[in-house]
């Protein structure tokens, strides 16, 4: 679906763990989709993680990660310091991140 076609409910995402939400603009969705496709799409296709297909990219699946990644704040934290799903090991050397590459602007 094109970002312009997404209704407000679909564009409403968790901002942080406090329950606050934000509504993404069509432009933010468009830019996010492009960035995800270019930086993440080779390993995360169809809503799964190729290295572990049991890990979904839906909010419920991301909430099970440690720390959870089911909010904007959680995803930003993950992009700054990517770790394994259990949070025990850094994967910054192999996973696109702010720490390891110029992929994401600061």
N, C-alpha and C positions, 0 to 999 in steps of 0.2 A: 504494500500500500504506500502511496505517496504521503509525505508528511502533511500536505495540505488536506488530505482526505481523513486524517485521524481526528476523531472528535476530542473534546476537552477531557473527557474521562480517561481516554486512552493515553493522552499526553500528560496526565497527572501522575507524578512519581513521588516516592518518599524522598524527602530532603535529608533527613537524618533519623537517628533511632528514637527521637522524642515523639515521633508521629506527625511532625510537620510535613506538609507536602508542597510541591510547586508544580505549576503547569508549564511545560516546555512549549516554546513557540515552534511554529512550523520550521523556521530557519534552524533552531537548535536541533530539532529532530533530524533534519536534512544533513546538517554538518556532523552530527553524531553518527548517523548511519554511514556517511562517507568515511569518517575516521575509523569506525569499527571495521568496515570492509577492508580498508587499506592496511590496518595494523593488526587486526584480530581475526579477520575472516578466514585465514588459512587454517587455523586450529579450532576455531569456534564457528561451526557451520550448522545451520538448522537448529539452533538452540541447544547444542550440546558441546562438550569439550572432547575433541578427538582423542586426547591422551587418556581420558577416563569418561566414556560415554554415560556413565551413571550420574555424572554431575551436570545438571541442567543450568541454563542461564536465566531461567525464570525467577521472579522475585522469591518464590518459596524455596527454590533450590539454593539461591544465593544467600538466603537467610541462615542456612545450615553451616556455612563456612565460618571459620574462626580466624579473625573477627568477621562478622557478617558483612556481606557485600550487597545487600538489598536496598541500598539508598544511594543518593548522589554522594553524600559524605563518605560512605563505605567504599564506593567505587573509586573516588578520588584518592582515598588513603591507599587502596590496593594498587593503583597506578603509580603511586609514589614509592611503595614498598611491597611489591608482589611476593606473596608467600604461598606455600602449598595450601590445599583446602583446609588442613587442620591447623594452619598458622605456625607450624613448627620450623619450617625451613624457608629461607629466602630463595626465590627463583628469579631474582633480578638479572642474573647473567643470561638466562635463556628466554625470559618472558619480556615482551615490550613493556618498558616502564620509563618513567621520568628519570630514574636513577641510571639506567643503562643505555639510553639512546636519545637521539634528538627527534624521536617520533612525535612526542607530545609536547606542545609549547608550554612553557612555564607561565 
